[in-house]
Amino acid sequence: MTKINLGPRAFSPATSNILDDYAAKKGGRHVVDCAWFARGGGWTTEPVSIYYVAERPVDCAFTNRYFGLSVTGNWDGGPVIFDADRVEEIKFYGIHDQMSDEVIFSRWRHDYRCFSYGGPCFVDGGLDYFRTVGHLDSGLRFAHFSVRDGEFVEIL
């Protein structure tokens, strides 16, 4: 089974715990930290945390299956919650190491992601562009995937 390397959380452990606790109260689980659709087009420069809810709670006003939480953009410093169903529209591009069966991808601009074992290369660019640096040997291949029903699936 291919391991999608989500990397470290985008926010501090304390902030991630607050976001995860809030999501758990809504019946959600963390899917990914990544850039998000910017108002003027393109992608945000700050990451957001995306959560999935398989079954919407009866008392929940949202009708979507995904919601996002961000710690930026709210004047009082609290988390901002938003509809994140569009996460299934995003195509993530990465590199699949067939020997370790690990996939890395860049989640937002300038995050410079590498394999958990160090690996021969890294990826960057988030959703704005896709850049690799290093040695792409025969055990590596380009991969692209998306989120479906709260899980990453490779697009062949």
N, C-alpha and C positions, 0 to 999 in steps of 0.2 A: 504494500500500500504506500503510495507516494506521500511523503511528508512535506506539507507546505510550511516553510519556515516563516512564521509571522514576525519573528524578531522580538526584541524587547518592546514593551508597551510604550506608546508615544508620550505618555504623561508619567509623572513621578509615581512611585508605588502608592503613596498616600492618596493622590488624586485618582489613580486608576481604581483603588479600592472603593472610594466614594462613588465613582461612576458605576462600578460593578454592583455595589450594594443597591443603588437606585434602580438599576436595570433589573436586578433580581426581584425587587418588590413589584415590578411590572411583569414578571414572568419571563424576562429576557435573558439571553446569554450572549457573551461577547463573540463577535465574528472576526472583526479586523479593525485596526487603526489605519486610516488612509486619508489622502486628500479628498475633498468633496467638491461638488459642482459650485462654482463661484457665480454670484449674481450676474456679473457682466459677461459671462462666458469663461471658458477655461476651468481651472481648478484652483482651490484655495491653497495658500502657502502654509497654513496651519492644519495639522491633522485633526480628525474627528474620530470618535469611537463609534462603531456600528454594532448594533445588537439585533438579534433575531428573536421573535416570539412565535412559536409554532401555533399556539392557540391563543387567540386574543381573550383576555379576561373579560367577563361580562360587564364589570363596572368601568371598563376602559373606554375613553372617548375616541381613541385612535382606531381606525379601521385597517391600518396597514400591518404588515408582518415584520417590518424592520423599523427601527428608530435609531436616530443618531444622537449622541451627546457630545457637546463641545464645552470646553472651559473658557473659550474666548468669545467675545461678542456680547456678553451680558454685563450691563453696567454695575450690577451689585456683586459680581464675581462668582455667582452661582452657575451651575451648568445650564446650558441651553439645550432643549430637546427639540427634535425636528423629525419629520417624516423622512425615512431613508429607503423607501421601497425602490428608489432608482439605483440602489447598489447592484441590482441584477443587470443593469445596463452597462456597467463598467467592465472593460476588458483589461485584465492585468497581464503584463508581459514580464517574463522572467527567464531564468535558465534552470534546466533540469539536469542534475548530476545523476546519470544513470547508475553509477557504481554505488552511491550512498542512497539513491532514490529520494533525494532532497531537492526541493524547488525553492529558489530565492527570487524575490521580486522587490522592486523599489516602491514604497508606499506613498511617498511624497518627495518633492524636489529636494535634492541634496541630502538624502539620508544614507547614501553609500552603503548598501547591504552586501554582505559576503556570506559564504556558507558557514555553518556552525563549526566546522573543522578548520576554518581559515580559507581553504580552497584556493584555486589558481586565479580567480577573478572576482570582481564585484560588479554590481549593477547600480544604476542611479537614474534619476529623472522623474520618479513617481509616475503620474499619469500625464505629465506634460511632454516627456520625451523618454526614449529608452536608450541608455548608454551602457556599454560594458567596457571594462578596463581590465587588462590582464591577459592570461593565456587561455584561450578556448580550445581545449584538447578534444580528442575524439570521444571521450566519455560524457561530454556536455552537449546539450542541444537546447535550442530556443523552445520555449513553451508559452502558451497563453491560456488563460483560464478565467472563469468568472464565478460568481456566487449564485447558487441555486438552493432554495430551501434551507438557507443558513449554512451551507457547506460549500467549499471550493470544489469546482469540477473543471477538469481540463477540457479545453475546446480543441478538438482534433482537426 
